[in-house]
Amino acid sequence: MIFYSRYKKFRIENNIDLKDISKRTKIDLKYLQSIEKGKFAELPSVYVKLFFKAYINEIGVDINEALHELDTFLNQGGTSKKLKFIPDNEKSEKISIMKAFDTEKIFNSSVITGLGFFLFVIIISFSLNSTNEVSQKDLENELRITKSDLIEFYSVRSEEILMLKSSNFPVTIRFKSNKENYVHYFDNFSGREFFIFEENMNIQNNTFTVSYDGSTKSLIIANTLDFELIFFSDDYFEDFSEKIPNDFPITIDLVSEPNSLVIKKYIPKK
């Protein structure tokens, strides 16, 4: 799991509201959201480390380890895409050197040419950094929850059996989420994954639908808050939205004889 994804998960599991962090640190909420998505290029370049440090301090994890992971992540794209942080002592030395220049020399044509070239290099470097965004695969890895994750990081909070009233198949299962989410629909032989991302939240890509033929299947859903889960056909409609909400992942085992849903709700291990 990517480091910023672990920090987001830690924050959620400890019930720390991102809006509260924004109020305490005076950091715009959109920048905190960018940190949790790994989109550091969306932050003002001079404040990346400062904002990240403040965020880490608020959620209560080791700052030195977090900063090391941040530096490693920012520098992984090669020398042309590195975002280098200058230690405070080096900044002070550079400022002193700049102050030592005579004012008249600043306007010397050769100096102006040099400054122009320096600014050009800075602009090019910034452009390269801005394109160093997280890949689609990274985003999917951030959202994905596997069966092994459930075993390692979660405990079963409750288990419940709900009867499926329809005996005529196939029926359509529709899951709609108004929050970032992940759904895995599978059996012993194959599966289908569906990812819902915050930045692409609209009617086209926040709804997962699948035809269910009545055989044994399973669903893993990352969270069931602000969502809909509906089973329907031409002559059947059943809404389970109010029966399975959970702040954390759930699994649904679809079984036959009798047709039913075995719901397991999970909470993080302490």
N, C-alpha and C positions, 0 to 999 in steps of 0.2 A: 504494500500500500504506500502511495506517495506521501512524503512527509507532511505536506500541508493538509492532505486528506485526513491523516491521523490526528492532527491538531483540531480540525473541524469536528471530527468524531468525538474527541476528548471533550471539547466544549459542549457539544450537544448532550453527551452522556452525563455531564456534570451540571446540566440545566443552567448554563451561562448564556444569557441572551446577547446576541450580537449588537442589538440596539443599545443595551446598557453599556457595553464596551465603548460604543461610539460616543455616548453621553459623557462617560468618565474621561476618555482620552481626547475628546474633541476631534477625533478623526472621522471624516465623512464615511457614512455607512457603506457607500459604494466601493470605497478603497478597502475596507475590511472584507467585503464580499469578494473582491478581486484577490486578496491574499488567500482566502480559503479555496479559491478556484485555481490558484497557482498562476494567475495572470498579473505578474509583477510589472510587466511593461505598461499596464494601465495606471500605475501609481506614478506620481511625480518622481522623476529619477533621483533627485537629491534626497528624497524622504523615504525611499524604499526600506532601508535598514532601520530607520527611526520608527516608522509605522509598524514594521514587523516586530520590532523589539517591544513596543508598547502593547501590541496584540498578545504576544507570548507572555508578557508579564501579567496581563489581565486574566489569562486562562490558567496560569499557575504551573507551567512546565519549565524545564531547565532551559534557561536563556542561552547559555554557551553552546549547548548541543544544537539548539534550534538555529542559531546563527551560523553554525558550521554547516548544517544541512542546507540553509538558504544559500550560502556562498557556493557550495558544491553544485547546487541546482542551477544557479545563475551562470556559472562558468562551464557548464557541461556542453555548451553548443560550439566550442572551438574558440580560438583566440579572436576571431572576427566578431563574435557575438557576446563576448564577455562583458559583464557589467561589474567593473572593479570598484570596490569601496576603498577609499583612501583613509588610513588611520588619522586620528586627530593630530598627532604630532607631525605627520608629514604635511597635513594641511597648513599647520602653523608655520612650518619652514617655508612652504611655497608662498604664503602670504607675505612673510618677511622679505623674501627675495623680490617680490613684486613691489613692495614699498621702497626697496632700495633703488629702484630705477629713478633716474632723474625725469621730471615731468616733461622737459623739452625733448628728451630722447624718445619718449613714447610716440611722438608725432613724426619721428624720423621715418622716411619712406620705406626703408628696409624693414623697420620694426612693424610698421603697419602691414606690409606684405606678409610678414611672418605671422602676425596675429590673424590675418585673414585666412591663411592656410590652416592655422590651429583651429579656428572656428569651423572651417570646412570639415576637418577630421572629426570634430565633436558631433557635427550634424550627421555625418555618415554613420558614426558609431551608434548614435541614438536611433537612427532609422533601422539599423541591423538589429538592435536590441528590441525594438518594437515589434519585429516580426518573429521574435523567439517565443511564440505562444505555445501553450500546451496542446499536444496533438489530440485528435479524436480518441485514440486508443488510451491515452492518459486519463481523459475525462471518463471514459467507460470504466477503466480500472478503479477510479475513485468511487464510482457509484456501485459497482458490482458487489454483491454479497453472495458468497458460496456456502454450501452446506458445512464445509470445514470452518468457515468464519463463524457460523452459528454455534458450532461445537466449542470453538476456542474462546470466543469473546462474549457469548451470551448464555443465559440460563432460561429454561422454560418458565414463563410467568403463569400461564394457565393453558388448559386444553379443553376444548368444547366441541361437541358434535352437533351440527345443524343439518336438518333433513332437507333434501332437495325434492321439491314437490313434483317436478316433472318426471314422467317415465318415458316420454317420447324424445328420441334423439335423432339428429343432433340439435343442440341448443348453442346459442352464441354467448360467450363470456365477454363482457366489456368492462375494462378497468380504466377509469379516467382519474388523473391526478392533477391537481392545481399547484403542486409543489414538485421540486426536483425529485426524481424517483427512479426505481429500477424494478423490473418484473422478469422473473424467469419461469417459463412454463415448460415442463419436461416430464418424461417417463424414463424407464430404464434404458431406452434405446436412442432417444433424440431429445432435443430441446430447442426452445426459441427464447431469445433474450430481447428485452425492450428497454430503452433508455430514455428518460425524460429530463431534459436540461433546462435550467432556469432561463437562459438567454433565448431559448427557442420555444417558449411556452405559448402555444396557440392550439386551435382546434385540430390542426392537421397532425401534430406530433405529441400531444399529451394524452392520447387515448390508445389503449392496447385492446385489440379484439381478436378472438380466436374461436374456432368452431370446436365444440366439445362433443365427442361421440358416445360418452357414457363409460368409457374404459378408465382404468386407473391412471390418474395423472396427478401432478403436484405443481404448486405455485409457490415461489418465494417472492414476497413483496417487501421492499426496503422499509416503507412506512405507510401507515394508513391514517393519515391526517389530511383533511380537505380533499376527499377522494369520493369516487363512486365505484361500487362493484355490483354489476347487474348480470343476471342470467335471463335470457329471453329467447323466444321463438315466435312463430306466427300465432300460437294459441297459449303462450305461457310467458309470464313476467314475474321475476322475483328479485327484490333489491336487498342485498346483504350489507349495505353501506353503514347502517347504524348498529350492526351486530358484531363487527370485527375491528373497530378502531383501536390503534395501538401506536404509541410514540416511537416504537422501534420495530424491527422486522417481524413479520409473521410468515408462517407456512400454512398452506391449505392443501390437504390431501383429498382428492376427489375419488371417492370409492363407490362401488356398486354393490347391490344386494345387502342392505338397501342403499339406494342412491343418497349419498350424504357428503357433507364437507367436514373434515376433521381439522379444526382451527387450532394452531399452536401460536401463542403470543410470547415474544421474547423480551427480556430486559438484559442490559449489560451486566456482566459479572463484576462483583465488587473486588 
